Amino acid sequence: VDFNHLCVSAGCGAILDNLFFCITEPGNSVLIPAPYYPAFDNDLRAKVRPMYTYISTQPCDAKRV
């Protein structure tokens, strides 16, 4: 991994906020697997303002993988 491709931040919320700020524009859609940490909605809407599509997920069955 090249040093120029790394980003260090304090916490997952800050990392996701920076990531979505860099790769989305207002009105873009973002897929979010549910269940998820509900504060992400607030964190991301404050600056980025993408539209969200929630994807219902279930625990992985290791026998099927």
All heavy atoms as TSV, in Angstrom:
chain	resi	resn	atom	element	x	y	z
A	1	VAL	N	N	0.848	-1.172	0.000
A	1	VAL	CA	C	0.000	0.000	0.000
A	1	VAL	C	C	0.890	1.230	0.000
A	1	VAL	O	O	1.778	1.365	0.835
A	1	VAL	CB	C	-0.931	0.014	1.226
A	1	VAL	CG1	C	-1.732	1.273	1.292
A	1	VAL	CG2	C	-1.824	-1.201	1.235
A	2	ASP	N	N	0.633	2.109	-0.918
A	2	ASP	CA	C	1.400	3.346	-1.013
A	2	ASP	C	C	0.956	4.321	0.079
A	2	ASP	O	O	-0.237	4.475	0.341
A	2	ASP	CB	C	1.177	3.970	-2.395
A	2	ASP	CG	C	2.079	5.158	-2.628
A	2	ASP	OD1	O	1.668	6.275	-2.275
A	2	ASP	OD2	O	3.183	4.945	-3.149
A	3	PHE	N	N	1.913	4.978	0.722
A	3	PHE	CA	C	1.629	5.927	1.790
A	3	PHE	C	C	0.649	7.016	1.350
A	3	PHE	O	O	-0.191	7.462	2.133
A	3	PHE	CB	C	2.950	6.550	2.272
A	3	PHE	CG	C	2.772	7.584	3.341
A	3	PHE	CD1	C	2.477	7.203	4.641
A	3	PHE	CD2	C	2.877	8.928	3.047
A	3	PHE	CE1	C	2.303	8.152	5.635
A	3	PHE	CE2	C	2.706	9.888	4.038
A	3	PHE	CZ	C	2.417	9.497	5.340
A	4	ASN	N	N	0.702	7.437	0.120
A	4	ASN	CA	C	-0.184	8.486	-0.384
A	4	ASN	C	C	-1.641	8.040	-0.517
A	4	ASN	O	O	-2.518	8.859	-0.755
A	4	ASN	CB	C	0.308	9.002	-1.730
A	4	ASN	CG	C	1.615	9.739	-1.608
A	4	ASN	OD1	O	1.828	10.456	-0.636
A	4	ASN	ND2	N	2.503	9.558	-2.572
A	5	HIS	N	N	-1.888	6.740	-0.393
A	5	HIS	CA	C	-3.250	6.212	-0.508
A	5	HIS	C	C	-3.876	5.912	0.844
A	5	HIS	O	O	-4.927	5.290	0.902
A	5	HIS	CB	C	-3.259	4.941	-1.366
A	5	HIS	CG	C	-2.855	5.206	-2.773
A	5	HIS	ND1	N	-2.105	4.328	-3.508
A	5	HIS	CD2	C	-3.071	6.262	-3.589
A	5	HIS	CE1	C	-1.880	4.824	-4.704
A	5	HIS	NE2	N	-2.466	6.014	-4.773
A	6	LEU	N	N	-3.243	6.336	1.933
A	6	LEU	CA	C	-3.752	6.075	3.277
A	6	LEU	C	C	-4.381	7.323	3.873
A	6	LEU	O	O	-3.971	8.442	3.592
A	6	LEU	CB	C	-2.623	5.613	4.201
A	6	LEU	CG	C	-1.980	4.280	3.876
A	6	LEU	CD1	C	-0.842	3.997	4.827
A	6	LEU	CD2	C	-2.993	3.158	3.925
A	7	CYS	N	N	-5.376	7.101	4.710
A	7	CYS	CA	C	-6.017	8.175	5.453
A	7	CYS	C	C	-6.215	7.685	6.882
A	7	CYS	O	O	-6.705	6.580	7.101
A	7	CYS	CB	C	-7.367	8.518	4.830
A	7	CYS	SG	S	-8.263	9.771	5.742
A	8	VAL	N	N	-5.831	8.482	7.851
A	8	VAL	CA	C	-5.999	8.141	9.257
A	8	VAL	C	C	-6.966	9.145	9.856
A	8	VAL	O	O	-6.853	10.349	9.627
A	8	VAL	CB	C	-4.645	8.169	9.999
A	8	VAL	CG1	C	-4.832	7.869	11.474
A	8	VAL	CG2	C	-3.672	7.187	9.371
A	9	SER	N	N	-7.938	8.646	10.609
A	9	SER	CA	C	-8.938	9.531	11.194
A	9	SER	C	C	-9.350	8.993	12.553
A	9	SER	O	O	-9.074	7.836	12.882
A	9	SER	CB	C	-10.143	9.614	10.262
A	9	SER	OG	O	-11.052	10.576	10.722
A	10	ALA	N	N	-10.008	9.820	13.330
A	10	ALA	CA	C	-10.463	9.436	14.670
A	10	ALA	C	C	-11.896	8.929	14.608
A	10	ALA	O	O	-12.834	9.705	14.674
A	10	ALA	CB	C	-10.360	10.621	15.614
A	11	GLY	N	N	-12.077	7.640	14.425
A	11	GLY	CA	C	-13.404	7.051	14.458
A	11	GLY	C	C	-13.989	6.749	13.094
A	11	GLY	O	O	-13.690	7.404	12.103
A	12	CYS	N	N	-14.856	5.757	13.082
A	12	CYS	CA	C	-15.475	5.300	11.840
A	12	CYS	C	C	-16.402	6.354	11.243
A	12	CYS	O	O	-16.470	6.510	10.031
A	12	CYS	CB	C	-16.234	4.010	12.123
A	12	CYS	SG	S	-16.947	3.262	10.668
A	13	GLY	N	N	-17.122	7.086	12.091
A	13	GLY	CA	C	-18.027	8.115	11.583
A	13	GLY	C	C	-17.290	9.178	10.791
A	13	GLY	O	O	-17.738	9.602	9.725
A	14	ALA	N	N	-16.129	9.617	11.303
A	14	ALA	CA	C	-15.331	10.624	10.601
A	14	ALA	C	C	-14.793	10.083	9.288
A	14	ALA	O	O	-14.751	10.793	8.283
A	14	ALA	CB	C	-14.190	11.104	11.487
A	15	ILE	N	N	-14.399	8.828	9.287
A	15	ILE	CA	C	-13.877	8.215	8.064
A	15	ILE	C	C	-14.978	8.131	7.003
A	15	ILE	O	O	-14.776	8.486	5.846
A	15	ILE	CB	C	-13.292	6.823	8.356
A	15	ILE	CG1	C	-12.010	6.975	9.178
A	15	ILE	CG2	C	-13.033	6.052	7.072
A	15	ILE	CD1	C	-11.454	5.676	9.714
A	16	LEU	N	N	-16.168	7.664	7.394
A	16	LEU	CA	C	-17.271	7.573	6.431
A	16	LEU	C	C	-17.698	8.944	5.938
A	16	LEU	O	O	-17.999	9.120	4.754
A	16	LEU	CB	C	-18.459	6.841	7.056
A	16	LEU	CG	C	-18.250	5.346	7.283
A	16	LEU	CD1	C	-19.429	4.757	8.052
A	16	LEU	CD2	C	-18.037	4.613	5.979
A	17	ASP	N	N	-17.707	9.935	6.827
A	17	ASP	CA	C	-18.049	11.300	6.433
A	17	ASP	C	C	-17.077	11.804	5.372
A	17	ASP	O	O	-17.489	12.330	4.335
A	17	ASP	CB	C	-18.022	12.204	7.662
A	17	ASP	CG	C	-18.432	13.617	7.340
A	17	ASP	OD1	O	-19.446	13.810	6.637
A	17	ASP	OD2	O	-17.743	14.543	7.798
A	18	ASN	N	N	-15.786	11.625	5.600
A	18	ASN	CA	C	-14.778	12.060	4.620
A	18	ASN	C	C	-14.880	11.274	3.318
A	18	ASN	O	O	-14.773	11.842	2.230
A	18	ASN	CB	C	-13.373	11.932	5.198
A	18	ASN	CG	C	-13.086	12.972	6.244
A	18	ASN	OD1	O	-13.598	14.076	6.172
A	18	ASN	ND2	N	-12.277	12.625	7.220
A	19	LEU	N	N	-15.104	9.972	3.415
A	19	LEU	CA	C	-15.220	9.133	2.224
A	19	LEU	C	C	-16.400	9.579	1.355
A	19	LEU	O	O	-16.239	9.828	0.158
A	19	LEU	CB	C	-15.391	7.668	2.613
A	19	LEU	CG	C	-15.697	6.706	1.470
A	19	LEU	CD1	C	-14.506	6.597	0.524
A	19	LEU	CD2	C	-16.097	5.345	2.006
A	20	PHE	N	N	-17.576	9.709	1.969
A	20	PHE	CA	C	-18.751	10.096	1.203
A	20	PHE	C	C	-18.645	11.515	0.672
A	20	PHE	O	O	-19.162	11.828	-0.393
A	20	PHE	CB	C	-20.036	9.912	2.009
A	20	PHE	CG	C	-20.434	8.475	2.167
A	20	PHE	CD1	C	-20.610	7.910	3.413
A	20	PHE	CD2	C	-20.628	7.677	1.054
A	20	PHE	CE1	C	-20.970	6.580	3.559
A	20	PHE	CE2	C	-20.987	6.348	1.176
A	20	PHE	CZ	C	-21.163	5.797	2.437
A	21	PHE	N	N	-17.973	12.400	1.411
A	21	PHE	CA	C	-17.754	13.758	0.924
A	21	PHE	C	C	-16.919	13.743	-0.351
A	21	PHE	O	O	-17.151	14.524	-1.275
A	21	PHE	CB	C	-17.077	14.607	1.996
A	21	PHE	CG	C	-16.860	16.030	1.586
A	21	PHE	CD1	C	-17.924	16.920	1.547
A	21	PHE	CD2	C	-15.608	16.484	1.220
A	21	PHE	CE1	C	-17.734	18.236	1.158
A	21	PHE	CE2	C	-15.405	17.798	0.832
A	21	PHE	CZ	C	-16.467	18.673	0.803
A	22	CYS	N	N	-15.952	12.815	-0.414
A	22	CYS	CA	C	-15.054	12.734	-1.576
A	22	CYS	C	C	-15.685	12.042	-2.781
A	22	CYS	O	O	-15.364	12.375	-3.919
A	22	CYS	CB	C	-13.764	12.008	-1.200
A	22	CYS	SG	S	-12.700	12.947	-0.097
A	23	ILE	N	N	-16.557	11.066	-2.550
A	23	ILE	CA	C	-17.031	10.253	-3.675
A	23	ILE	C	C	-18.482	10.505	-4.073
A	23	ILE	O	O	-18.955	9.921	-5.036
A	23	ILE	CB	C	-16.824	8.741	-3.418
A	23	ILE	CG1	C	-17.686	8.250	-2.256
A	23	ILE	CG2	C	-15.356	8.434	-3.191
A	23	ILE	CD1	C	-17.656	6.741	-2.071
A	24	THR	N	N	-19.216	11.352	-3.335
A	24	THR	CA	C	-20.610	11.613	-3.697
A	24	THR	C	C	-20.859	13.098	-3.898
A	24	THR	O	O	-20.067	13.937	-3.493
A	24	THR	CB	C	-21.590	11.112	-2.613
A	24	THR	OG1	O	-21.413	11.880	-1.424
A	24	THR	CG2	C	-21.412	9.644	-2.323
A	25	GLU	N	N	-21.985	13.384	-4.517
A	25	GLU	CA	C	-22.490	14.745	-4.656
A	25	GLU	C	C	-23.910	14.751	-4.117
A	25	GLU	O	O	-24.559	13.697	-4.082
A	25	GLU	CB	C	-22.486	15.168	-6.128
A	25	GLU	CG	C	-21.104	15.234	-6.732
A	25	GLU	CD	C	-21.141	15.625	-8.202
A	25	GLU	OE1	O	-22.232	15.950	-8.710
A	25	GLU	OE2	O	-20.080	15.599	-8.820
A	26	PRO	N	N	-24.424	15.902	-3.679
A	26	PRO	CA	C	-25.810	15.937	-3.201
A	26	PRO	C	C	-26.757	15.316	-4.229
A	26	PRO	O	O	-26.681	15.600	-5.416
A	26	PRO	CB	C	-26.089	17.427	-3.012
A	26	PRO	CG	C	-24.742	18.006	-2.709
A	26	PRO	CD	C	-23.780	17.205	-3.573
A	27	GLY	N	N	-27.622	14.433	-3.743
A	27	GLY	CA	C	-28.575	13.759	-4.621
A	27	GLY	C	C	-28.130	12.377	-5.054
A	27	GLY	O	O	-28.946	11.606	-5.533
A	28	ASN	N	N	-26.826	12.036	-4.915
A	28	ASN	CA	C	-26.367	10.683	-5.217
A	28	ASN	C	C	-26.985	9.709	-4.223
A	28	ASN	O	O	-27.333	10.081	-3.113
A	28	ASN	CB	C	-24.854	10.565	-5.110
A	28	ASN	CG	C	-24.110	11.190	-6.273
A	28	ASN	OD1	O	-22.947	11.513	-6.120
A	28	ASN	ND2	N	-24.715	11.385	-7.413
A	29	SER	N	N	-27.114	8.455	-4.627
A	29	SER	CA	C	-27.622	7.420	-3.728
A	29	SER	C	C	-26.477	6.636	-3.128
A	29	SER	O	O	-25.449	6.418	-3.767
A	29	SER	CB	C	-28.534	6.450	-4.478
A	29	SER	OG	O	-29.740	7.082	-4.806
A	30	VAL	N	N	-26.673	6.226	-1.884
A	30	VAL	CA	C	-25.696	5.426	-1.158
A	30	VAL	C	C	-26.420	4.207	-0.608
A	30	VAL	O	O	-27.488	4.338	-0.002
A	30	VAL	CB	C	-25.076	6.233	0.007
A	30	VAL	CG1	C	-24.146	5.375	0.824
A	30	VAL	CG2	C	-24.350	7.456	-0.511
A	31	LEU	N	N	-25.879	3.017	-0.827
A	31	LEU	CA	C	-26.455	1.789	-0.273
A	31	LEU	C	C	-25.894	1.584	1.126
A	31	LEU	O	O	-24.679	1.596	1.322
A	31	LEU	CB	C	-26.101	0.582	-1.138
A	31	LEU	CG	C	-26.568	0.631	-2.589
A	31	LEU	CD1	C	-26.075	-0.605	-3.331
A	31	LEU	CD2	C	-28.071	0.721	-2.660
A	32	ILE	N	N	-26.775	1.390	2.097
A	32	ILE	CA	C	-26.364	1.177	3.482
A	32	ILE	C	C	-26.969	-0.133	3.965
A	32	ILE	O	O	-28.193	-0.286	4.002
A	32	ILE	CB	C	-26.828	2.334	4.384
A	32	ILE	CG1	C	-26.164	3.637	3.925
A	32	ILE	CG2	C	-26.490	2.034	5.844
A	32	ILE	CD1	C	-26.543	4.836	4.717
A	33	PRO	N	N	-26.115	-1.110	4.330
A	33	PRO	CA	C	-26.647	-2.370	4.850
A	33	PRO	C	C	-27.267	-2.156	6.228
A	33	PRO	O	O	-26.713	-1.448	7.065
A	33	PRO	CB	C	-25.430	-3.294	4.911
A	33	PRO	CG	C	-24.242	-2.409	4.871
A	33	PRO	CD	C	-24.663	-1.115	4.251
A	34	ALA	N	N	-28.439	-2.726	6.455
A	34	ALA	CA	C	-29.126	-2.609	7.736
A	34	ALA	C	C	-29.162	-3.977	8.411
A	34	ALA	O	O	-29.269	-4.981	7.718
A	34	ALA	CB	C	-30.542	-2.092	7.502
A	35	PRO	N	N	-29.049	-4.066	9.692
A	35	PRO	CA	C	-29.012	-2.966	10.646
A	35	PRO	C	C	-27.667	-2.238	10.615
A	35	PRO	O	O	-26.657	-2.799	10.228
A	35	PRO	CB	C	-29.237	-3.643	11.997
A	35	PRO	CG	C	-28.758	-5.029	11.807
A	35	PRO	CD	C	-29.003	-5.367	10.361
A	36	TYR	N	N	-27.675	-0.987	11.043
A	36	TYR	CA	C	-26.481	-0.158	11.038
A	36	TYR	C	C	-26.547	0.803	12.215
A	36	TYR	O	O	-27.581	0.949	12.864
A	36	TYR	CB	C	-26.355	0.606	9.720
A	36	TYR	CG	C	-27.461	1.611	9.519
A	36	TYR	CD1	C	-27.254	2.942	9.828
A	36	TYR	CD2	C	-28.703	1.224	9.058
A	36	TYR	CE1	C	-28.268	3.863	9.670
A	36	TYR	CE2	C	-29.718	2.133	8.903
A	36	TYR	CZ	C	-29.500	3.452	9.208
A	36	TYR	OH	O	-30.507	4.364	9.067
A	37	TYR	N	N	-25.446	1.493	12.479
A	37	TYR	CA	C	-25.371	2.467	13.560
A	37	TYR	C	C	-26.194	3.693	13.154
A	37	TYR	O	O	-25.864	4.383	12.193
A	37	TYR	CB	C	-23.909	2.833	13.791
A	37	TYR	CG	C	-23.656	3.859	14.849
A	37	TYR	CD1	C	-24.081	3.663	16.165
A	37	TYR	CD2	C	-22.970	5.026	14.556
A	37	TYR	CE1	C	-23.838	4.591	17.134
A	37	TYR	CE2	C	-22.720	5.971	15.532
A	37	TYR	CZ	C	-23.154	5.750	16.821
A	37	TYR	OH	O	-22.901	6.679	17.781
A	38	PRO	N	N	-27.289	3.999	13.874
A	38	PRO	CA	C	-28.209	5.035	13.432
A	38	PRO	C	C	-27.628	6.449	13.371
A	38	PRO	O	O	-28.151	7.295	12.651
A	38	PRO	CB	C	-29.363	4.970	14.434
A	38	PRO	CG	C	-28.940	4.057	15.518
A	38	PRO	CD	C	-27.745	3.316	15.073
A	39	ALA	N	N	-26.551	6.717	14.073
A	39	ALA	CA	C	-25.967	8.061	14.023
A	39	ALA	C	C	-25.335	8.359	12.665
A	39	ALA	O	O	-25.069	9.515	12.346
A	39	ALA	CB	C	-24.939	8.239	15.132
A	40	PHE	N	N	-25.082	7.339	11.849
A	40	PHE	CA	C	-24.530	7.579	10.506
A	40	PHE	C	C	-25.456	8.482	9.694
A	40	PHE	O	O	-24.998	9.297	8.909
A	40	PHE	CB	C	-24.283	6.280	9.757
A	40	PHE	CG	C	-23.120	5.490	10.276
A	40	PHE	CD1	C	-23.101	4.120	10.150
A	40	PHE	CD2	C	-22.040	6.101	10.876
A	40	PHE	CE1	C	-22.026	3.386	10.614
A	40	PHE	CE2	C	-20.967	5.381	11.344
A	40	PHE	CZ	C	-20.951	4.015	11.216
A	41	ASP	N	N	-26.757	8.340	9.864
A	41	ASP	CA	C	-27.708	9.206	9.148
A	41	ASP	C	C	-27.393	10.669	9.428
A	41	ASP	O	O	-27.267	11.474	8.506
A	41	ASP	CB	C	-29.147	8.918	9.589
A	41	ASP	CG	C	-29.693	7.644	9.009
A	41	ASP	OD1	O	-29.106	7.111	8.053
A	41	ASP	OD2	O	-30.724	7.179	9.524
A	42	ASN	N	N	-27.322	11.000	10.701
A	42	ASN	CA	C	-27.034	12.377	11.099
A	42	ASN	C	C	-25.677	12.835	10.602
A	42	ASN	O	O	-25.536	13.936	10.079
A	42	ASN	CB	C	-27.056	12.487	12.623
A	42	ASN	CG	C	-28.128	13.391	13.108
A	42	ASN	OD1	O	-28.884	13.932	12.322
A	42	ASN	ND2	N	-28.193	13.557	14.404
A	43	ASP	N	N	-24.668	11.993	10.806
A	43	ASP	CA	C	-23.303	12.351	10.415
A	43	ASP	C	C	-23.216	12.670	8.930
A	43	ASP	O	O	-22.608	13.653	8.523
A	43	ASP	CB	C	-22.327	11.221	10.747
A	43	ASP	CG	C	-22.206	10.970	12.243
A	43	ASP	OD1	O	-22.618	11.850	13.031
A	43	ASP	OD2	O	-21.704	9.900	12.618
A	44	LEU	N	N	-23.812	11.835	8.114
A	44	LEU	CA	C	-23.681	12.000	6.670
A	44	LEU	C	C	-24.591	13.097	6.120
A	44	LEU	O	O	-24.224	13.781	5.170
A	44	LEU	CB	C	-23.958	10.675	5.961
A	44	LEU	CG	C	-22.980	9.552	6.316
A	44	LEU	CD1	C	-23.414	8.251	5.651
A	44	LEU	CD2	C	-21.573	9.913	5.914
A	45	ARG	N	N	-25.749	13.285	6.704
A	45	ARG	CA	C	-26.667	14.319	6.207
A	45	ARG	C	C	-26.184	15.729	6.511
A	45	ARG	O	O	-26.554	16.670	5.824
A	45	ARG	CB	C	-28.054	14.116	6.799
A	45	ARG	CG	C	-28.771	12.978	6.146
A	45	ARG	CD	C	-30.214	12.906	6.589
A	45	ARG	NE	N	-30.801	11.705	6.025
A	45	ARG	CZ	C	-31.604	10.902	6.678
A	45	ARG	NH1	N	-31.953	11.166	7.909
A	45	ARG	NH2	N	-32.085	9.828	6.095
A	46	ALA	N	N	-25.353	15.879	7.532
A	46	ALA	CA	C	-24.901	17.209	7.926
A	46	ALA	C	C	-24.066	17.871	6.846
A	46	ALA	O	O	-24.174	19.068	6.612
A	46	ALA	CB	C	-24.099	17.113	9.223
A	47	LYS	N	N	-23.247	17.096	6.143
A	47	LYS	CA	C	-22.349	17.701	5.157
A	47	LYS	C	C	-22.583	17.182	3.743
A	47	LYS	O	O	-22.612	17.948	2.794
A	47	LYS	CB	C	-20.898	17.443	5.580
A	47	LYS	CG	C	-19.888	18.125	4.697
A	47	LYS	CD	C	-18.501	18.226	5.309
A	47	LYS	CE	C	-17.837	16.918	5.523
A	47	LYS	NZ	N	-16.424	17.060	5.901
A	48	VAL	N	N	-22.774	15.889	3.585
A	48	VAL	CA	C	-22.791	15.274	2.259
A	48	VAL	C	C	-24.164	15.313	1.605
A	48	VAL	O	O	-24.291	15.590	0.433
A	48	VAL	CB	C	-22.271	13.815	2.347
A	48	VAL	CG1	C	-22.261	13.172	0.990
A	48	VAL	CG2	C	-20.884	13.784	2.960
A	49	ARG	N	N	-25.199	14.992	2.336
A	49	ARG	CA	C	-26.583	14.972	1.868
A	49	ARG	C	C	-26.875	14.026	0.707
A	49	ARG	O	O	-27.560	14.393	-0.240
A	49	ARG	CB	C	-27.042	16.373	1.519
A	49	ARG	CG	C	-27.024	17.297	2.693
A	49	ARG	CD	C	-27.674	18.606	2.365
A	49	ARG	NE	N	-27.585	19.442	3.543
A	49	ARG	CZ	C	-27.114	20.667	3.530
A	49	ARG	NH1	N	-26.711	21.209	2.414
A	49	ARG	NH2	N	-27.051	21.357	4.634
A	50	PRO	N	N	-26.372	12.790	0.773
A	50	PRO	CA	C	-26.774	11.833	-0.272
A	50	PRO	C	C	-28.162	11.269	0.044
A	50	PRO	O	O	-28.675	11.438	1.137
A	50	PRO	CB	C	-25.711	10.736	-0.177
A	50	PRO	CG	C	-25.314	10.744	1.255
A	50	PRO	CD	C	-25.415	12.177	1.699
A	51	MET	N	N	-28.770	10.593	-0.924
A	51	MET	CA	C	-30.000	9.854	-0.691
A	51	MET	C	C	-29.578	8.444	-0.286
A	51	MET	O	O	-28.598	7.916	-0.792
A	51	MET	CB	C	-30.855	9.818	-1.949
A	51	MET	CG	C	-31.342	11.176	-2.368
A	51	MET	SD	S	-32.498	11.160	-3.750
A	51	MET	CE	C	-31.679	10.162	-4.954
A	52	TYR	N	N	-30.327	7.847	0.623
A	52	TYR	CA	C	-29.967	6.531	1.134
A	52	TYR	C	C	-30.933	5.480	0.641
A	52	TYR	O	O	-32.129	5.705	0.549
A	52	TYR	CB	C	-29.990	6.529	2.664
A	52	TYR	CG	C	-29.068	7.546	3.260
A	52	TYR	CD1	C	-29.551	8.748	3.740
A	52	TYR	CD2	C	-27.710	7.300	3.314
A	52	TYR	CE1	C	-28.704	9.684	4.272
A	52	TYR	CE2	C	-26.859	8.236	3.848
A	52	TYR	CZ	C	-27.356	9.420	4.332
A	52	TYR	OH	O	-26.504	10.346	4.849
A	53	THR	N	N	-30.390	4.303	0.359
A	53	THR	CA	C	-31.181	3.119	0.087
A	53	THR	C	C	-30.727	2.084	1.082
A	53	THR	O	O	-29.559	1.693	1.099
A	53	THR	CB	C	-30.964	2.608	-1.347
A	53	THR	OG1	O	-31.325	3.657	-2.255
A	53	THR	CG2	C	-31.791	1.376	-1.623
A	54	TYR	N	N	-31.631	1.670	1.958
A	54	TYR	CA	C	-31.275	0.716	3.006
A	54	TYR	C	C	-31.486	-0.700	2.492
A	54	TYR	O	O	-32.507	-1.011	1.903
A	54	TYR	CB	C	-32.111	0.974	4.259
A	54	TYR	CG	C	-31.880	2.354	4.802
A	54	TYR	CD1	C	-32.799	3.372	4.580
A	54	TYR	CD2	C	-30.727	2.652	5.496
A	54	TYR	CE1	C	-32.582	4.647	5.054
A	54	TYR	CE2	C	-30.493	3.923	5.978
A	54	TYR	CZ	C	-31.424	4.918	5.756
A	54	TYR	OH	O	-31.196	6.183	6.216
A	55	ILE	N	N	-30.495	-1.529	2.702
A	55	ILE	CA	C	-30.516	-2.912	2.260
A	55	ILE	C	C	-30.634	-3.797	3.501
A	55	ILE	O	O	-29.765	-3.759	4.365
A	55	ILE	CB	C	-29.211	-3.280	1.520
A	55	ILE	CG1	C	-28.898	-2.277	0.441
A	55	ILE	CG2	C	-29.233	-4.717	1.050
A	55	ILE	CD1	C	-29.544	-2.536	-0.858
A	56	SER	N	N	-31.687	-4.565	3.604
A	56	SER	CA	C	-31.860	-5.471	4.740
A	56	SER	C	C	-30.889	-6.642	4.601
A	56	SER	O	O	-30.804	-7.270	3.547
A	56	SER	CB	C	-33.297	-5.981	4.782
A	56	SER	OG	O	-33.457	-6.853	5.871
A	57	THR	N	N	-30.137	-6.900	5.649
A	57	THR	CA	C	-29.173	-7.999	5.631
A	57	THR	C	C	-29.495	-8.977	6.742
A	57	THR	O	O	-30.186	-8.646	7.702
A	57	THR	CB	C	-27.736	-7.481	5.817
A	57	THR	OG1	O	-27.648	-6.801	7.070
A	57	THR	CG2	C	-27.340	-6.550	4.690
A	58	GLN	N	N	-28.982	-10.181	6.591
A	58	GLN	CA	C	-29.160	-11.219	7.593
A	58	GLN	C	C	-27.804	-11.811	7.903
A	58	GLN	O	O	-26.893	-11.756	7.073
A	58	GLN	CB	C	-30.109	-12.287	7.076
A	58	GLN	CG	C	-31.500	-11.730	6.804
A	58	GLN	CD	C	-32.447	-12.820	6.354
A	58	GLN	OE1	O	-32.228	-13.983	6.618
A	58	GLN	NE2	N	-33.492	-12.432	5.665
A	59	PRO	N	N	-27.657	-12.418	9.097
A	59	PRO	CA	C	-26.371	-13.038	9.435
A	59	PRO	C	C	-25.966	-14.069	8.392
A	59	PRO	O	O	-26.809	-14.769	7.827
A	59	PRO	CB	C	-26.635	-13.695	10.785
A	59	PRO	CG	C	-27.829	-13.003	11.340
A	59	PRO	CD	C	-28.638	-12.560	10.152
A	60	CYS	N	N	-24.685	-14.150	8.142
A	60	CYS	CA	C	-24.152	-15.091	7.161
A	60	CYS	C	C	-24.203	-16.510	7.698
A	60	CYS	O	O	-23.879	-16.763	8.848
A	60	CYS	CB	C	-22.708	-14.707	6.837
A	60	CYS	SG	S	-21.911	-15.850	5.707
A	61	ASP	N	N	-24.634	-17.418	6.871
A	61	ASP	CA	C	-24.619	-18.837	7.227
A	61	ASP	C	C	-23.319	-19.415	6.678
A	61	ASP	O	O	-23.191	-19.629	5.481
A	61	ASP	CB	C	-25.828	-19.542	6.629
A	61	ASP	CG	C	-25.905	-21.013	7.003
A	61	ASP	OD1	O	-24.989	-21.526	7.677
A	61	ASP	OD2	O	-26.896	-21.649	6.616
A	62	ALA	N	N	-22.353	-19.669	7.548
A	62	ALA	CA	C	-21.017	-20.113	7.133
A	62	ALA	C	C	-21.066	-21.417	6.341
A	62	ALA	O	O	-20.208	-21.662	5.495
A	62	ALA	CB	C	-20.106	-20.265	8.345
A	63	LYS	N	N	-22.063	-22.227	6.570
A	63	LYS	CA	C	-22.170	-23.506	5.848
A	63	LYS	C	C	-22.510	-23.283	4.375
A	63	LYS	O	O	-22.206	-24.094	3.533
A	63	LYS	CB	C	-23.192	-24.408	6.501
A	63	LYS	CG	C	-22.772	-24.875	7.870
A	63	LYS	CD	C	-23.842	-25.747	8.500
A	63	LYS	CE	C	-23.425	-26.131	9.894
A	63	LYS	NZ	N	-24.437	-26.935	10.555
A	64	ARG	N	N	-23.195	-22.174	4.053
A	64	ARG	CA	C	-23.589	-21.907	2.678
A	64	ARG	C	C	-22.504	-21.198	1.890
A	64	ARG	O	O	-22.549	-21.131	0.691
A	64	ARG	CB	C	-24.858	-21.064	2.644
A	64	ARG	CG	C	-26.060	-21.786	3.158
A	64	ARG	CD	C	-27.310	-20.994	2.964
A	64	ARG	NE	N	-27.087	-19.567	3.123
A	64	ARG	CZ	C	-28.036	-18.672	3.179
A	64	ARG	NH1	N	-29.285	-19.051	3.089
A	64	ARG	NH2	N	-27.772	-17.385	3.324
A	65	VAL	N	N	-21.552	-20.614	2.571
A	65	VAL	CA	C	-20.516	-19.813	1.891
A	65	VAL	C	C	-19.534	-20.687	1.184
A	65	VAL	O	O	-19.156	-21.704	1.491
A	65	VAL	CB	C	-19.796	-18.882	2.899
A	65	VAL	CG1	C	-18.650	-18.156	2.232
A	65	VAL	CG2	C	-20.791	-17.917	3.474
